[in-house]
Amino acid sequence: MRRSIRTLTIVTSAIIAFAAFYGIRQDAQIIPKTAEPAKQGMPEVIILAKDSKFGTVTFNHVKHNSGEYTVDGPIRCTECHHVSQPASEVAKHPPLKTVWPADRKTTLTMELFSTDPKGAAVAKCHDCHARKGETPKLLPAIPELKDPGSTTITTLTNQLAFHQACDSCHFQIKINRPDSKVPDATVCTSCHKRS
Protein backbone atom coordinates (compact mmCIF):
# COMPACT_ATOMS: atom_id res chain seq x y z
CA MET A 1 0.00 0.00 0.00
CA ARG A 2 2.81 2.36 0.85
CA ARG A 3 4.39 1.56 -2.43
CA SER A 4 1.17 2.42 -4.29
CA ILE A 5 0.81 5.72 -2.46
CA ARG A 6 4.44 6.56 -3.11
CA THR A 7 4.10 5.63 -6.81
CA LEU A 8 0.88 7.62 -7.04
CA THR A 9 2.56 10.59 -5.38
CA ILE A 10 5.54 10.42 -7.75
CA VAL A 11 3.31 10.08 -10.82
CA THR A 12 1.04 12.91 -9.64
CA SER A 13 4.05 15.12 -8.90
CA ALA A 14 5.52 14.36 -12.33
CA ILE A 15 2.22 15.17 -14.03
CA ILE A 16 1.92 18.44 -12.08
CA ALA A 17 5.55 19.37 -12.83
CA PHE A 18 5.12 18.49 -16.51
CA ALA A 19 1.85 20.47 -16.73
CA ALA A 20 3.42 23.47 -14.99
CA PHE A 21 6.51 23.36 -17.21
CA TYR A 22 4.47 22.82 -20.36
CA GLY A 23 2.04 25.55 -19.34
CA ILE A 24 4.84 28.05 -18.75
CA ARG A 25 6.50 27.16 -22.03
CA GLN A 26 3.19 27.48 -23.85
CA ASP A 27 2.61 30.93 -22.36
CA ALA A 28 6.14 31.91 -23.30
CA GLN A 29 5.54 30.83 -26.88
CA ILE A 30 2.29 32.70 -27.30
CA ILE A 31 2.81 36.09 -28.85
CA PRO A 32 -0.18 38.30 -28.24
CA LYS A 33 -1.74 39.73 -31.35
CA THR A 34 -1.03 43.40 -31.65
CA ALA A 35 -4.07 45.47 -32.33
CA GLU A 36 -3.89 48.12 -34.99
CA PRO A 37 -2.87 51.40 -33.41
CA ALA A 38 -5.90 53.45 -32.50
CA LYS A 39 -6.43 56.43 -34.73
CA GLN A 40 -5.84 59.64 -32.87
CA GLY A 41 -8.48 62.23 -33.43
CA MET A 42 -8.17 65.94 -33.04
CA PRO A 43 -8.84 67.22 -29.55
CA GLU A 44 -12.59 67.68 -29.31
CA VAL A 45 -12.48 70.70 -27.01
CA ILE A 46 -9.64 73.11 -26.30
CA ILE A 47 -9.62 75.67 -23.51
CA LEU A 48 -8.04 78.93 -24.70
CA ALA A 49 -7.23 82.25 -23.01
CA LYS A 50 -6.41 80.63 -19.68
CA ASP A 51 -4.83 83.86 -18.42
CA SER A 52 -7.45 86.28 -19.75
CA LYS A 53 -9.01 88.70 -17.28
CA PHE A 54 -12.34 88.07 -19.05
CA GLY A 55 -12.17 84.28 -18.51
CA THR A 56 -11.38 81.26 -20.63
CA VAL A 57 -12.71 80.44 -24.09
CA THR A 58 -13.98 76.95 -24.87
CA PHE A 59 -13.23 76.07 -28.49
CA ASN A 60 -15.06 73.03 -29.85
CA HIS A 61 -13.08 71.53 -32.75
CA VAL A 62 -15.84 69.07 -33.65
CA LYS A 63 -18.56 71.68 -34.04
CA HIS A 64 -16.29 73.93 -36.11
CA ASN A 65 -15.11 71.10 -38.36
CA SER A 66 -18.52 69.50 -38.82
CA GLY A 67 -20.02 72.57 -40.45
CA GLU A 68 -22.34 73.24 -37.52
CA TYR A 69 -20.72 76.61 -36.82
CA THR A 70 -20.06 77.80 -40.36
CA VAL A 71 -21.88 79.43 -43.22
CA ASP A 72 -20.92 77.05 -46.00
CA GLY A 73 -19.62 73.78 -44.55
CA PRO A 74 -16.77 72.51 -42.43
CA ILE A 75 -13.81 74.76 -41.71
CA ARG A 76 -10.59 73.45 -43.24
CA CYS A 77 -7.83 72.76 -40.71
CA THR A 78 -5.56 75.22 -42.55
CA GLU A 79 -7.92 78.13 -41.98
CA CYS A 80 -6.57 78.24 -38.43
CA HIS A 81 -3.43 76.09 -38.72
CA HIS A 82 -2.30 78.04 -41.79
CA VAL A 83 1.37 77.00 -41.48
CA SER A 84 0.34 73.36 -41.96
CA GLN A 85 0.37 73.37 -45.75
CA PRO A 86 3.00 73.59 -48.50
CA ALA A 87 4.52 76.99 -49.32
CA SER A 88 2.78 76.98 -52.73
CA GLU A 89 -0.60 76.94 -50.95
CA VAL A 90 0.36 79.57 -48.36
CA ALA A 91 1.42 81.89 -51.20
CA LYS A 92 -2.19 81.86 -52.46
CA HIS A 93 -3.37 83.50 -49.22
CA PRO A 94 -1.46 86.72 -48.60
CA PRO A 95 -0.35 88.07 -46.21
CA LEU A 96 0.43 84.56 -44.91
CA LYS A 97 4.06 83.57 -45.43
CA THR A 98 5.08 80.94 -42.92
CA VAL A 99 5.12 77.18 -43.47
CA TRP A 100 6.11 74.68 -40.78
CA PRO A 101 8.18 72.66 -41.19
CA ALA A 102 9.81 74.76 -43.90
CA ASP A 103 9.98 71.86 -46.38
CA ARG A 104 6.37 70.80 -45.82
CA LYS A 105 4.79 68.77 -48.65
CA THR A 106 1.41 67.87 -47.12
CA THR A 107 -1.70 69.84 -46.24
CA LEU A 108 -3.16 69.21 -42.80
CA THR A 109 -6.50 67.42 -42.87
CA MET A 110 -8.39 65.45 -40.23
CA GLU A 111 -7.56 62.26 -42.15
CA LEU A 112 -3.83 63.02 -42.20
CA PHE A 113 -3.84 63.80 -38.48
CA SER A 114 -5.83 60.68 -37.55
CA THR A 115 -3.50 58.35 -39.48
CA ASP A 116 -0.18 60.03 -38.65
CA PRO A 117 -0.45 62.64 -35.85
CA LYS A 118 3.31 63.15 -35.59
CA GLY A 119 3.84 63.30 -39.36
CA ALA A 120 0.94 65.75 -39.69
CA ALA A 121 3.16 68.27 -37.89
CA VAL A 122 0.49 70.44 -36.31
CA ALA A 123 1.75 73.68 -34.85
CA LYS A 124 -0.30 75.19 -32.06
CA CYS A 125 -1.26 78.82 -32.55
CA HIS A 126 0.96 80.04 -29.71
CA ASP A 127 3.96 78.20 -31.23
CA CYS A 128 4.21 81.13 -33.68
CA HIS A 129 1.90 83.76 -32.19
CA ALA A 130 3.40 84.09 -28.72
CA ARG A 131 2.25 86.49 -26.04
CA LYS A 132 3.60 90.01 -26.11
CA GLY A 133 7.17 90.04 -24.82
CA GLU A 134 7.71 86.29 -25.37
CA THR A 135 9.62 84.50 -28.13
CA PRO A 136 7.63 81.97 -30.15
CA LYS A 137 8.65 78.32 -30.13
CA LEU A 138 8.92 77.92 -33.94
CA LEU A 139 9.93 81.38 -35.16
CA PRO A 140 12.68 83.84 -34.19
CA ALA A 141 10.06 86.52 -33.47
CA ILE A 142 6.31 87.03 -33.37
CA PRO A 143 5.00 87.57 -36.94
CA GLU A 144 4.47 91.17 -37.99
CA LEU A 145 2.18 92.58 -40.64
CA LYS A 146 2.42 95.92 -42.41
CA ASP A 147 -1.02 97.44 -42.58
CA PRO A 148 -2.06 98.09 -46.20
CA GLY A 149 -1.79 101.76 -47.25
CA SER A 150 0.14 102.80 -44.15
CA THR A 151 3.48 102.48 -42.41
CA THR A 152 1.94 100.89 -39.33
CA ILE A 153 3.31 97.49 -38.41
CA THR A 154 1.12 95.19 -36.33
CA THR A 155 2.68 92.46 -34.21
CA LEU A 156 0.40 89.44 -34.43
CA THR A 157 0.57 88.29 -30.83
CA ASN A 158 -1.37 85.27 -29.66
CA GLN A 159 -4.24 87.46 -28.50
CA LEU A 160 -4.43 89.51 -31.69
CA ALA A 161 -4.13 86.49 -34.01
CA PHE A 162 -6.96 84.70 -32.20
CA HIS A 163 -9.22 87.72 -32.16
CA GLN A 164 -8.66 88.45 -35.85
CA ALA A 165 -9.29 84.86 -36.91
CA CYS A 166 -12.28 84.21 -34.66
CA ASP A 167 -13.94 87.63 -34.94
CA SER A 168 -13.80 87.77 -38.74
CA CYS A 169 -15.50 84.38 -39.02
CA HIS A 170 -18.11 85.20 -36.36
CA PHE A 171 -18.95 88.50 -38.09
CA GLN A 172 -19.38 86.71 -41.42
CA ILE A 173 -21.69 84.08 -39.94
CA LYS A 174 -23.80 86.69 -38.13
CA ILE A 175 -24.23 88.66 -41.38
CA ASN A 176 -25.10 85.58 -43.46
CA ARG A 177 -27.15 83.77 -40.82
CA PRO A 178 -28.71 86.32 -38.44
CA ASP A 179 -30.60 83.48 -36.68
CA SER A 180 -27.30 81.77 -35.79
CA LYS A 181 -26.25 81.40 -32.17
CA VAL A 182 -22.67 82.37 -33.07
CA PRO A 183 -21.01 84.35 -30.29
CA ASP A 184 -21.21 88.11 -30.82
CA ALA A 185 -17.70 89.24 -31.76
CA THR A 186 -18.32 92.69 -30.28
CA VAL A 187 -19.11 91.35 -26.79
CA CYS A 188 -16.10 89.77 -25.05
CA THR A 189 -18.22 87.66 -22.69
CA SER A 190 -19.88 85.94 -25.65
CA CYS A 191 -16.78 83.74 -25.87
CA HIS A 192 -14.92 84.44 -22.63
CA LYS A 193 -16.47 82.78 -19.57
CA ARG A 194 -15.27 83.00 -15.98
CA SER A 195 -15.20 79.71 -14.11
C-alpha positions as YAML, in Angstrom:
chain: A
units: angstrom
residues:
- id: 1
  name: MET
  ca: [0.00, 0.00, 0.00]
- id: 2
  name: ARG
  ca: [2.81, 2.36, 0.85]
- id: 3
  name: ARG
  ca: [4.39, 1.56, -2.43]
- id: 4
  name: SER
  ca: [1.17, 2.42, -4.29]
- id: 5
  name: ILE
  ca: [0.81, 5.72, -2.46]
- id: 6
  name: ARG
  ca: [4.44, 6.56, -3.11]
- id: 7
  name: THR
  ca: [4.10, 5.63, -6.81]
- id: 8
  name: LEU
  ca: [0.88, 7.62, -7.04]
- id: 9
  name: THR
  ca: [2.56, 10.59, -5.38]
- id: 10
  name: ILE
  ca: [5.54, 10.42, -7.75]
- id: 11
  name: VAL
  ca: [3.31, 10.08, -10.82]
- id: 12
  name: THR
  ca: [1.04, 12.91, -9.64]
- id: 13
  name: SER
  ca: [4.05, 15.12, -8.90]
- id: 14
  name: ALA
  ca: [5.52, 14.36, -12.33]
- id: 15
  name: ILE
  ca: [2.22, 15.17, -14.03]
- id: 16
  name: ILE
  ca: [1.92, 18.44, -12.08]
- id: 17
  name: ALA
  ca: [5.55, 19.37, -12.83]
- id: 18
  name: PHE
  ca: [5.12, 18.49, -16.51]
- id: 19
  name: ALA
  ca: [1.85, 20.47, -16.73]
- id: 20
  name: ALA
  ca: [3.42, 23.47, -14.99]
- id: 21
  name: PHE
  ca: [6.51, 23.36, -17.21]
- id: 22
  name: TYR
  ca: [4.47, 22.82, -20.36]
- id: 23
  name: GLY
  ca: [2.04, 25.55, -19.34]
- id: 24
  name: ILE
  ca: [4.84, 28.05, -18.75]
- id: 25
  name: ARG
  ca: [6.50, 27.16, -22.03]
- id: 26
  name: GLN
  ca: [3.19, 27.48, -23.85]
- id: 27
  name: ASP
  ca: [2.61, 30.93, -22.36]
- id: 28
  name: ALA
  ca: [6.14, 31.91, -23.30]
- id: 29
  name: GLN
  ca: [5.54, 30.83, -26.88]
- id: 30
  name: ILE
  ca: [2.29, 32.70, -27.30]
- id: 31
  name: ILE
  ca: [2.81, 36.09, -28.85]
- id: 32
  name: PRO
  ca: [-0.18, 38.30, -28.24]
- id: 33
  name: LYS
  ca: [-1.74, 39.73, -31.35]
- id: 34
  name: THR
  ca: [-1.03, 43.40, -31.65]
- id: 35
  name: ALA
  ca: [-4.07, 45.47, -32.33]
- id: 36
  name: GLU
  ca: [-3.89, 48.12, -34.99]
- id: 37
  name: PRO
  ca: [-2.87, 51.40, -33.41]
- id: 38
  name: ALA
  ca: [-5.90, 53.45, -32.50]
- id: 39
  name: LYS
  ca: [-6.43, 56.43, -34.73]
- id: 40
  name: GLN
  ca: [-5.84, 59.64, -32.87]
- id: 41
  name: GLY
  ca: [-8.48, 62.23, -33.43]
- id: 42
  name: MET
  ca: [-8.17, 65.94, -33.04]
- id: 43
  name: PRO
  ca: [-8.84, 67.22, -29.55]
- id: 44
  name: GLU
  ca: [-12.59, 67.68, -29.31]
- id: 45
  name: VAL
  ca: [-12.48, 70.70, -27.01]
- id: 46
  name: ILE
  ca: [-9.64, 73.11, -26.30]
- id: 47
  name: ILE
  ca: [-9.62, 75.67, -23.51]
- id: 48
  name: LEU
  ca: [-8.04, 78.93, -24.70]
- id: 49
  name: ALA
  ca: [-7.23, 82.25, -23.01]
- id: 50
  name: LYS
  ca: [-6.41, 80.63, -19.68]
- id: 51
  name: ASP
  ca: [-4.83, 83.86, -18.42]
- id: 52
  name: SER
  ca: [-7.45, 86.28, -19.75]
- id: 53
  name: LYS
  ca: [-9.01, 88.70, -17.28]
- id: 54
  name: PHE
  ca: [-12.34, 88.07, -19.05]
- id: 55
  name: GLY
  ca: [-12.17, 84.28, -18.51]
- id: 56
  name: THR
  ca: [-11.38, 81.26, -20.63]
- id: 57
  name: VAL
  ca: [-12.71, 80.44, -24.09]
- id: 58
  name: THR
  ca: [-13.98, 76.95, -24.87]
- id: 59
  name: PHE
  ca: [-13.23, 76.07, -28.49]
- id: 60
  name: ASN
  ca: [-15.06, 73.03, -29.85]
- id: 61
  name: HIS
  ca: [-13.08, 71.53, -32.75]
- id: 62
  name: VAL
  ca: [-15.84, 69.07, -33.65]
- id: 63
  name: LYS
  ca: [-18.56, 71.68, -34.04]
- id: 64
  name: HIS
  ca: [-16.29, 73.93, -36.11]
- id: 65
  name: ASN
  ca: [-15.11, 71.10, -38.36]
- id: 66
  name: SER
  ca: [-18.52, 69.50, -38.82]
- id: 67
  name: GLY
  ca: [-20.02, 72.57, -40.45]
- id: 68
  name: GLU
  ca: [-22.34, 73.24, -37.52]
- id: 69
  name: TYR
  ca: [-20.72, 76.61, -36.82]
- id: 70
  name: THR
  ca: [-20.06, 77.80, -40.36]
- id: 71
  name: VAL
  ca: [-21.88, 79.43, -43.22]
- id: 72
  name: ASP
  ca: [-20.92, 77.05, -46.00]
- id: 73
  name: GLY
  ca: [-19.62, 73.78, -44.55]
- id: 74
  name: PRO
  ca: [-16.77, 72.51, -42.43]
- id: 75
  name: ILE
  ca: [-13.81, 74.76, -41.71]
- id: 76
  name: ARG
  ca: [-10.59, 73.45, -43.24]
- id: 77
  name: CYS
  ca: [-7.83, 72.76, -40.71]
- id: 78
  name: THR
  ca: [-5.56, 75.22, -42.55]
- id: 79
  name: GLU
  ca: [-7.92, 78.13, -41.98]
- id: 80
  name: CYS
  ca: [-6.57, 78.24, -38.43]
- id: 81
  name: HIS
  ca: [-3.43, 76.09, -38.72]
- id: 82
  name: HIS
  ca: [-2.30, 78.04, -41.79]
- id: 83
  name: VAL
  ca: [1.37, 77.00, -41.48]
- id: 84
  name: SER
  ca: [0.34, 73.36, -41.96]
- id: 85
  name: GLN
  ca: [0.37, 73.37, -45.75]
- id: 86
  name: PRO
  ca: [3.00, 73.59, -48.50]
- id: 87
  name: ALA
  ca: [4.52, 76.99, -49.32]
- id: 88
  name: SER
  ca: [2.78, 76.98, -52.73]
- id: 89
  name: GLU
  ca: [-0.60, 76.94, -50.95]
- id: 90
  name: VAL
  ca: [0.36, 79.57, -48.36]
- id: 91
  name: ALA
  ca: [1.42, 81.89, -51.20]
- id: 92
  name: LYS
  ca: [-2.19, 81.86, -52.46]
- id: 93
  name: HIS
  ca: [-3.37, 83.50, -49.22]
- id: 94
  name: PRO
  ca: [-1.46, 86.72, -48.60]
- id: 95
  name: PRO
  ca: [-0.35, 88.07, -46.21]
- id: 96
  name: LEU
  ca: [0.43, 84.56, -44.91]
- id: 97
  name: LYS
  ca: [4.06, 83.57, -45.43]
- id: 98
  name: THR
  ca: [5.08, 80.94, -42.92]
- id: 99
  name: VAL
  ca: [5.12, 77.18, -43.47]
- id: 100
  name: TRP
  ca: [6.11, 74.68, -40.78]
- id: 101
  name: PRO
  ca: [8.18, 72.66, -41.19]
- id: 102
  name: ALA
  ca: [9.81, 74.76, -43.90]
- id: 103
  name: ASP
  ca: [9.98, 71.86, -46.38]
- id: 104
  name: ARG
  ca: [6.37, 70.80, -45.82]
- id: 105
  name: LYS
  ca: [4.79, 68.77, -48.65]
- id: 106
  name: THR
  ca: [1.41, 67.87, -47.12]
- id: 107
  name: THR
  ca: [-1.70, 69.84, -46.24]
- id: 108
  name: LEU
  ca: [-3.16, 69.21, -42.80]
- id: 109
  name: THR
  ca: [-6.50, 67.42, -42.87]
- id: 110
  name: MET
  ca: [-8.39, 65.45, -40.23]
- id: 111
  name: GLU
  ca: [-7.56, 62.26, -42.15]
- id: 112
  name: LEU
  ca: [-3.83, 63.02, -42.20]
- id: 113
  name: PHE
  ca: [-3.84, 63.80, -38.48]
- id: 114
  name: SER
  ca: [-5.83, 60.68, -37.55]
- id: 115
  name: THR
  ca: [-3.50, 58.35, -39.48]
- id: 116
  name: ASP
  ca: [-0.18, 60.03, -38.65]
- id: 117
  name: PRO
  ca: [-0.45, 62.64, -35.85]
- id: 118
  name: LYS
  ca: [3.31, 63.15, -35.59]
- id: 119
  name: GLY
  ca: [3.84, 63.30, -39.36]
- id: 120
  name: ALA
  ca: [0.94, 65.75, -39.69]
- id: 121
  name: ALA
  ca: [3.16, 68.27, -37.89]
- id: 122
  name: VAL
  ca: [0.49, 70.44, -36.31]
- id: 123
  name: ALA
  ca: [1.75, 73.68, -34.85]
- id: 124
  name: LYS
  ca: [-0.30, 75.19, -32.06]
- id: 125
  name: CYS
  ca: [-1.26, 78.82, -32.55]
- id: 126
  name: HIS
  ca: [0.96, 80.04, -29.71]
- id: 127
  name: ASP
  ca: [3.96, 78.20, -31.23]
- id: 128
  name: CYS
  ca: [4.21, 81.13, -33.68]
- id: 129
  name: HIS
  ca: [1.90, 83.76, -32.19]
- id: 130
  name: ALA
  ca: [3.40, 84.09, -28.72]
- id: 131
  name: ARG
  ca: [2.25, 86.49, -26.04]
- id: 132
  name: LYS
  ca: [3.60, 90.01, -26.11]
- id: 133
  name: GLY
  ca: [7.17, 90.04, -24.82]
- id: 134
  name: GLU
  ca: [7.71, 86.29, -25.37]
- id: 135
  name: THR
  ca: [9.62, 84.50, -28.13]
- id: 136
  name: PRO
  ca: [7.63, 81.97, -30.15]
- id: 137
  name: LYS
  ca: [8.65, 78.32, -30.13]
- id: 138
  name: LEU
  ca: [8.92, 77.92, -33.94]
- id: 139
  name: LEU
  ca: [9.93, 81.38, -35.16]
- id: 140
  name: PRO
  ca: [12.68, 83.84, -34.19]
- id: 141
  name: ALA
  ca: [10.06, 86.52, -33.47]
- id: 142
  name: ILE
  ca: [6.31, 87.03, -33.37]
- id: 143
  name: PRO
  ca: [5.00, 87.57, -36.94]
- id: 144
  name: GLU
  ca: [4.47, 91.17, -37.99]
- id: 145
  name: LEU
  ca: [2.18, 92.58, -40.64]
- id: 146
  name: LYS
  ca: [2.42, 95.92, -42.41]
- id: 147
  name: ASP
  ca: [-1.02, 97.44, -42.58]
- id: 148
  name: PRO
  ca: [-2.06, 98.09, -46.20]
- id: 149
  name: GLY
  ca: [-1.79, 101.76, -47.25]
- id: 150
  name: SER
  ca: [0.14, 102.80, -44.15]
- id: 151
  name: THR
  ca: [3.48, 102.48, -42.41]
- id: 152
  name: THR
  ca: [1.94, 100.89, -39.33]
- id: 153
  name: ILE
  ca: [3.31, 97.49, -38.41]
- id: 154
  name: THR
  ca: [1.12, 95.19, -36.33]
- id: 155
  name: THR
  ca: [2.68, 92.46, -34.21]
- id: 156
  name: LEU
  ca: [0.40, 89.44, -34.43]
- id: 157
  name: THR
  ca: [0.57, 88.29, -30.83]
- id: 158
  name: ASN
  ca: [-1.37, 85.27, -29.66]
- id: 159
  name: GLN
  ca: [-4.24, 87.46, -28.50]
- id: 160
  name: LEU
  ca: [-4.43, 89.51, -31.69]
- id: 161
  name: ALA
  ca: [-4.13, 86.49, -34.01]
- id: 162
  name: PHE
  ca: [-6.96, 84.70, -32.20]
- id: 163
  name: HIS
  ca: [-9.22, 87.72, -32.16]
- id: 164
  name: GLN
  ca: [-8.66, 88.45, -35.85]
- id: 165
  name: ALA
  ca: [-9.29, 84.86, -36.91]
- id: 166
  name: CYS
  ca: [-12.28, 84.21, -34.66]
- id: 167
  name: ASP
  ca: [-13.94, 87.63, -34.94]
- id: 168
  name: SER
  ca: [-13.80, 87.77, -38.74]
- id: 169
  name: CYS
  ca: [-15.50, 84.38, -39.02]
- id: 170
  name: HIS
  ca: [-18.11, 85.20, -36.36]
- id: 171
  name: PHE
  ca: [-18.95, 88.50, -38.09]
- id: 172
  name: GLN
  ca: [-19.38, 86.71, -41.42]
- id: 173
  name: ILE
  ca: [-21.69, 84.08, -39.94]
- id: 174
  name: LYS
  ca: [-23.80, 86.69, -38.13]
- id: 175
  name: ILE
  ca: [-24.23, 88.66, -41.38]
- id: 176
  name: ASN
  ca: [-25.10, 85.58, -43.46]
- id: 177
  name: ARG
  ca: [-27.15, 83.77, -40.82]
- id: 178
  name: PRO
  ca: [-28.71, 86.32, -38.44]
- id: 179
  name: ASP
  ca: [-30.60, 83.48, -36.68]
- id: 180
  name: SER
  ca: [-27.30, 81.77, -35.79]
- id: 181
  name: LYS
  ca: [-26.25, 81.40, -32.17]
- id: 182
  name: VAL
  ca: [-22.67, 82.37, -33.07]
- id: 183
  name: PRO
  ca: [-21.01, 84.35, -30.29]
- id: 184
  name: ASP
  ca: [-21.21, 88.11, -30.82]
- id: 185
  name: ALA
  ca: [-17.70, 89.24, -31.76]
- id: 186
  name: THR
  ca: [-18.32, 92.69, -30.28]
- id: 187
  name: VAL
  ca: [-19.11, 91.35, -26.79]
- id: 188
  name: CYS
  ca: [-16.10, 89.77, -25.05]
- id: 189
  name: THR
  ca: [-18.22, 87.66, -22.69]
- id: 190
  name: SER
  ca: [-19.88, 85.94, -25.65]
- id: 191
  name: CYS
  ca: [-16.78, 83.74, -25.87]
- id: 192
  name: HIS
  ca: [-14.92, 84.44, -22.63]
- id: 193
  name: LYS
  ca: [-16.47, 82.78, -19.57]
- id: 194
  name: ARG
  ca: [-15.27, 83.00, -15.98]
- id: 195
  name: SER
  ca: [-15.20, 79.71, -14.11]
...
